[in-house]
Amino acid sequence: MSLDSDISLLSQIALFRELSAEQLRLLAFSAIHREIRPDDILFREGDVAESGFIVTNGEIVMTRGEGDKKKVLATCEPGCLIGELALFISTKRPATATAGRLSVVMEINRSLVMRMLNEYPQVALRLRSALADRLTATVYELSEIKQAFDRTER
């Protein structure tokens, strides 16, 4: 992909939507593109996570468990951000990511995001606001699920 197409893709991702063209250019320029062949593993459940990945081509299948207990959690297609939490904190991968077909991902390292937050404090405020809004929405959705679950137990 070209730098311009990377910037365009980044601008469509909710987490990065509020960034300026200059900030998106910095992310796109610093990102590493990795090609993953079908059935190759991008990362394994339990690995230390130091970066996030954006699917640019192909598909990445997220699974948990192994063998007969292996469960498909999601299939990530172009434009999907995998490992968002790893962009901000040290964590472990909650699932295994495997290429479903020939795929390309853009890897963004946590150290780059941290540098950006330090150099552009307004970015930190925007991201904080966006993440707070999403967390609030998630808590609301969980509350709705709990209420529905409670109703079915009666």
Secondary structure, DSSP 8 states (H G I E B T S, - for coil): --HHHHHHHHHTSGGGTTS-HHHHHHHHHH-EEEEE-TT-EEE-TT-EE-EEEEEEES-EEEEES-GGG-EEEEEE-TT-EE-GGGGTS-EE-SSEEEESSSEEEEEEEHHHHHHHHHH-HHHHHHHHHHHHHHHHHHHHHHHHHHHHHHHHH-
